[in-house]
Amino acid sequence: MGESSVKTLETPTGVSSPTVTENEARRESGHALLDRMRAPRRPRIWFEILLIAVSYWTYSLIRNAVPEQKTAALANADWIWSVEGRLGIAVESTVNHAINSVTWLIVGMNYYYATLHFIVTIGVLVWIYRFHPGRYAATRMVLFATTGVALVGYYLYPLAPPRLMTGEHFVDTVLVHHTWGSMASGNLKQMSNQYAAMPSMHIGWSLWCGLTIFAIASAPWVRILGLLYPAATLVVIVATANHFWLDAVGGMLCLAFGYAVSRSWYGALPHHLPREPRATDRHPAAEALLNRFRSRA
């Protein structure tokens, strides 16, 4: 009878599982932190108020610190006006004079220009914060990036508004009708850079409001009102001779940049993000700031 042999399988004991190097661990930790920072989370009211206040103060400070290059600004205004003439869209003067002849309408537009720019923008921020917290940070980033790139435009391309042009007979509706309708007219003109007309943030912000409302609101009439708001703002900035049509185009381009920045960070446009945030802990940036204050206390 043949011999039978039993073979045993030997398991190598000297083989160790692959180890994670220190550099790989750091990269994984960095990716995890980046994912945490990108994750939509519930905003904190105190942090948002502080952030918005400081950001607007910084924006105003930088915008008004840009040198008022009057000669260059007027030359650029003449160039913009000539370009619009070649394009066949240089009708700002006609609109300005036509609406200025209706006193109640132009006075209303002066106050519209001075107030709704802030009121509606803040109102939309509060609405998103309250009812769409998961989309708030991305929506806010669009606004901040839009405003930030506008500062570059103010610095690189000083531009006088139509009402300050010489020889074109535009009407400064605030001065004529003695209304408070512009920080760059009347007694308030020393508080604001008069030659920062390109791009128009009245259009950038109002279009941000309109698109946000249209994309997120559920009621059809609210969505329609959202789109009418930037359209009305466009008429107002032209009728009051505060901007050219092309200033509005500049504001739209800034807004497009803002959406591109937000989408690249969050991986989707704000209205495609979940309404309720998935992350409920503090944002890493807010946590770091809080820890720093605690350590100093």
C-alpha positions in Angstrom: 0.0 0.0 0.0 1.5 3.3 -1.0 2.5 5.9 1.5 0.4 8.8 1.9 1.9 12.0 3.0 0.2 15.0 4.5 1.5 18.4 3.5 0.9 21.3 5.7 0.7 24.8 4.4 3.1 27.0 6.2 2.0 30.6 6.7 4.8 33.0 6.5 5.1 34.8 9.8 7.8 37.3 8.8 5.6 39.3 6.5 4.2 42.5 8.1 1.3 44.5 6.9 2.2 47.6 4.9 2.7 50.6 7.2 1.4 54.1 6.5 4.3 56.6 6.2 4.3 59.8 8.1 3.8 61.8 4.9 0.9 59.7 3.8 -0.7 60.2 7.2 -0.3 63.9 6.9 -1.9 63.9 3.5 -4.8 61.9 4.7 -5.2 64.2 7.7 -5.1 67.2 5.4 -7.7 65.7 3.1 -9.9 64.9 6.1 -9.6 68.5 7.3 -10.4 69.8 3.8 -13.4 67.6 3.6 -14.6 68.9 7.0 -14.2 72.5 5.9 -16.1 71.9 2.7 -19.0 70.0 4.3 -22.2 72.1 4.6 -22.8 72.8 8.3 -25.3 74.8 10.3 -24.1 78.5 10.5 -23.6 80.2 13.8 -25.4 83.5 14.1 -22.7 85.4 16.1 -20.0 84.3 13.8 -22.0 85.3 10.7 -22.9 88.7 12.0 -19.2 89.3 12.9 -18.0 88.0 9.6 -20.4 90.1 7.5 -19.8 93.3 9.5 -16.0 92.9 9.3 -16.2 92.0 5.6 -18.3 95.0 4.6 -16.2 97.3 6.7 -13.1 96.0 4.9 -14.8 96.3 1.5 -15.8 99.9 2.2 -12.3 100.7 3.5 -10.5 99.3 0.5 -12.9 100.7 -2.1 -12.7 104.2 -0.7 -8.9 103.9 -0.3 -8.5 103.4 -4.0 -6.9 106.6 -5.4 -9.5 108.8 -7.0 -7.8 109.1 -10.4 -10.1 111.8 -11.9 -8.3 112.2 -15.2 -8.1 108.5 -15.9 -11.7 107.9 -14.7 -13.1 110.6 -17.0 -11.0 109.3 -19.9 -12.3 105.8 -19.3 -15.8 107.1 -19.1 -15.4 108.7 -22.5 -14.0 105.5 -23.9 -16.9 103.4 -22.5 -19.4 105.9 -23.9 -17.8 105.7 -27.4 -17.8 101.9 -27.3 -21.5 101.9 -26.4 -22.1 104.3 -29.3 -20.4 102.0 -31.7 -22.5 99.1 -30.4 -25.7 101.1 -30.7 -26.5 100.9 -27.0 -25.6 104.4 -25.8 -29.1 105.4 -24.7 -28.3 106.2 -21.0 -28.7 109.9 -21.6 -32.1 109.4 -23.2 -33.3 107.2 -20.3 -31.9 109.6 -17.7 -33.7 112.7 -19.2 -36.9 110.8 -19.8 -37.3 109.5 -16.3 -35.9 112.7 -14.7 -39.0 114.5 -16.2 -41.3 112.4 -13.9 -40.4 113.8 -10.5 -42.2 111.2 -8.3 -40.6 108.4 -10.3 -37.0 109.6 -10.3 -37.2 110.5 -6.6 -38.4 107.0 -5.8 -35.5 105.6 -7.9 -33.1 107.7 -5.9 -34.2 106.2 -2.7 -34.4 102.7 -4.3 -30.7 103.1 -5.3 -29.7 104.2 -1.8 -31.6 101.6 0.3 -32.7 98.4 -1.4 -29.1 97.6 -2.4 -28.5 96.8 1.3 -32.0 95.9 2.5 -32.7 93.2 0.0 -29.2 91.7 0.1 -29.4 91.4 3.9 -32.9 90.0 3.7 -31.9 87.2 1.3 -29.0 86.3 3.5 -31.3 86.1 6.5 -33.8 84.0 4.6 -31.2 81.5 3.5 -29.7 81.4 7.0 -33.1 80.7 8.5 -34.7 78.3 6.0 -31.8 76.8 4.0 -28.9 76.5 6.4 -27.2 73.8 4.4 -26.9 76.2 1.4 -26.0 79.3 3.4 -22.2 79.1 3.4 -22.0 78.4 -0.3 -24.4 81.2 -1.1 -22.5 83.6 1.1 -19.3 82.6 -0.6 -20.7 83.6 -4.0 -21.5 87.1 -2.6 -18.1 87.5 -0.9 -16.1 86.3 -4.0 -18.1 88.6 -6.2 -17.5 91.6 -4.0 -13.8 90.7 -3.6 -13.1 90.6 -7.3 -15.0 93.9 -7.8 -12.4 95.6 -5.6 -9.7 94.6 -8.1 -11.8 96.2 -10.9 -12.1 99.5 -8.9 -8.3 99.6 -8.4 -7.3 98.7 -12.0 -10.0 100.6 -13.9 -11.1 103.9 -12.3 -14.3 105.0 -14.0 -16.5 108.1 -13.6 -20.2 107.6 -13.6 -22.2 109.2 -16.4 -23.5 112.0 -14.1 -19.9 113.3 -13.6 -19.0 113.4 -17.3 -18.5 116.8 -18.8 -20.3 117.8 -22.1 -22.7 114.9 -22.2 -25.5 116.7 -20.2 -26.4 113.9 -17.9 -28.6 114.9 -14.9 -27.4 114.1 -11.4 -30.8 113.3 -10.1 -29.9 113.4 -6.5 -28.6 117.0 -6.7 -31.4 118.2 -8.9 -34.2 116.8 -6.7 -32.5 117.2 -3.4 -32.9 113.6 -2.3 -30.5 111.4 -0.5 -30.0 108.7 -3.1 -26.3 108.1 -3.5 -23.3 108.1 -1.3 -21.4 109.7 -4.2 -23.6 112.7 -4.5 -24.4 115.8 -2.5 -23.1 116.1 1.0 -22.2 112.5 1.2 -19.8 112.4 -1.8 -16.7 112.8 0.5 -17.5 109.5 2.1 -17.3 107.4 -1.0 -15.0 107.0 -4.0 -16.8 108.6 -6.9 -14.7 106.9 -9.5 -15.5 103.3 -8.7 -18.3 102.7 -11.1 -16.9 99.6 -12.8 -18.1 97.0 -12.1 -21.6 97.8 -10.7 -22.1 96.0 -7.5 -25.7 97.2 -7.5 -26.1 94.8 -10.4 -23.8 92.1 -8.9 -25.6 92.0 -5.6 -29.1 92.4 -7.1 -28.5 89.6 -9.6 -27.2 87.4 -6.8 -30.4 88.1 -4.9 -32.6 87.4 -7.9 -30.9 84.2 -8.9 -30.8 82.9 -5.3 -34.5 83.5 -4.9 -35.3 82.0 -8.3 -33.3 78.9 -7.7 -34.5 78.2 -4.1 -38.0 79.7 -3.7 -40.9 77.4 -4.3 -43.7 79.9 -4.9 -43.8 80.9 -8.6 -44.7 84.5 -7.8 -41.7 84.8 -5.5 -39.4 83.5 -8.2 -40.8 86.0 -10.7 -40.2 88.8 -8.2 -36.7 87.6 -7.7 -35.9 88.0 -11.4 -37.7 91.4 -11.6 -35.5 92.8 -8.9 -32.2 92.9 -10.8 -34.1 94.0 -14.0 -35.5 97.0 -12.0 -32.1 97.7 -10.6 -30.6 97.9 -14.0 -33.2 100.6 -15.0 -32.5 102.5 -11.8 -28.7 102.6 -12.1 -29.1 104.0 -15.7 -31.9 106.4 -15.0 -30.1 108.0 -12.1 -26.9 108.3 -14.2 -24.8 106.3 -11.8 -23.7 103.6 -14.2 -23.3 102.7 -17.9 -24.8 99.5 -19.4 -21.3 98.1 -19.5 -20.8 98.6 -15.8 -23.7 96.2 -15.4 -21.9 93.7 -17.6 -18.9 94.0 -15.3 -21.1 93.2 -12.3 -22.4 90.1 -14.1 -18.9 88.9 -14.8 -17.9 89.4 -11.2 -21.0 87.3 -10.1 -20.0 84.6 -12.6 -16.6 84.5 -10.9 -18.3 84.3 -7.5 -20.3 81.3 -8.6 -17.2 79.6 -10.0 -15.3 80.0 -6.8 -18.2 78.6 -4.7 -18.7 75.7 -7.0 -15.1 74.8 -7.0 -15.0 74.8 -3.2 -18.3 73.0 -2.5 -18.4 70.8 -5.6 -21.9 72.1 -6.6 -23.8 75.3 -7.0 -25.5 76.4 -3.8 -29.0 75.4 -4.7 -27.9 71.8 -5.5 -26.6 71.4 -1.9 -28.8 69.8 0.7 -31.2 72.2 2.4 -30.3 70.9 5.8 -26.6 70.6 6.7 -25.0 67.2 7.3 -22.4 68.5 9.6 -23.5 70.0 12.9 -20.1 70.7 14.6 -18.4 74.0 14.4 -16.5 75.0 11.3 -12.8 74.3 11.7 -12.0 78.0 11.0 -14.5 79.1 13.7 -13.2 76.4 16.1 -9.6 77.7 15.6 -10.7 81.3 16.2 -12.6 80.3 19.4 -9.6 78.3 20.7 -7.3 81.2 20.2 -9.6 83.5 22.2 -9.8 80.8 25.0 -6.0 80.5 25.1 -5.6 84.2 25.6 -8.3 84.5 28.3 
